[in-house]
Amino acid sequence: MSNLTISLDDELIKQARIRVAQQGTSLSAKVRELLQQYVNGTDDATRRLREEATANLMLAIESATLATPASLPSPKAATRNTLREELYADDFRANDRSANSLSKKPAQQAKT
């Protein structure tokens, strides 16, 4: 481990030593912790934002999980058919054949 020499105000060092002593740690350990947080980009504000976002997400998941089936729309209540249902509602191939035969008739009449 390397040593680092920094210049700080005497009063700041005194207050910091009092505070770290109350927390049961050393000034060197606290500076190391703060420097590691700085390097990792995990300061208190960022950590609080992440915790808040996580809590909000968990609440949203919980409320969605607890939703009763009666409050959810039933699949039968949907009024719009899917494309597959629309295609198979009647014989789409017959419709396609009749459309093709109509488009060919004018071309055949033009040749005669």
N, C-alpha and C positions, 0 to 999 in steps of 0.2 A: 504494500500500500504506500502511496506517495504522500508526502507532506505538502501542504499549501499554506503560504503565508499571505494573509490579507490584512488590510488596515481598516479598522472600524472605530467609531466613536466609543470612548470609554464608558459613557452612560448606557449606550446600547448594549455593550458586552455585559455590563453589570445586570441590566434588566433581563437579558437573555439567560444568563447563568441562574438567576433566581427562578425564572420560569421553567427551565429544563430540570432544575433540582426538584421543583414541585411535581414534575411529571416523572421523576425517577430515571432520568437519562442524563447524558452528557451533552455539552455544547457541540463537541465534535460529531457525535452521533446525530444530533438534530440537523446540523449543517449538511452532513452526508445524506440524510433522508430528504431534505429540501432540494439539494442538488440533484439527487436521483429522480425526484418527482419532476423537476424542471426538465431534465434530459428526456424523461419518458413522456412528458406532456400530460402528466396526471396531477395537476394542482387541485386544490380543494374545490374550486368552482366547477371545473370540468367533472370531477368525481360526483359532485352534487347534481349536476345536470344529467349525468348518466343514470344515477340512482333514481332521479325523478322520472326520467323517460322510461326506465324499466318498470317502475311502480305503475305508471299510467298504462303501459302495455299490459301488465299483469291484470289490472283492473278491467281493461277492455276484454281480455281473453276470458276472465271469470264471468263477466256479465253476458258474454256471448254463450258461454257454456251453460249458464243457468237459465237461459231463455227457454220458456216452455214451448212445446210443439204447437200449442194453440196460437201463440203469438207469431209463429213463423208462417209465411204464406205456403199454402199447399200447392203441390205441382198441378193438381187438377184445376185450381183456381186461375191458372194462367189462361188468358184469352187468346193469345197469339200462338199459332202453331209453329213448330220448328220447321226448318226447310225440308227435312226428311218427311215430316208429316204432310207438308204441302205437296211434295212430289208423289207420295204414295196415296194421296187422297182419292185420286182416280187414275186411270191408266195413262200415265204421262207419255208412254211410248206411242199410244194411239194418237194422242194430241200432236206429238212430234211428227208422226207419219203424215197426218192430214195437213200440217203446216208445210211440210216438204212438198207434198203433192200440189198444193195451191201455188207455191212459188215456181214449180216446174211448168204448170199449164200455160202461163203467159209466154214463157220462152218457147214452148212447143208450138203455140199458135203463131208466133212471129215467123217461124221457119216455113209454115205452109202458105 
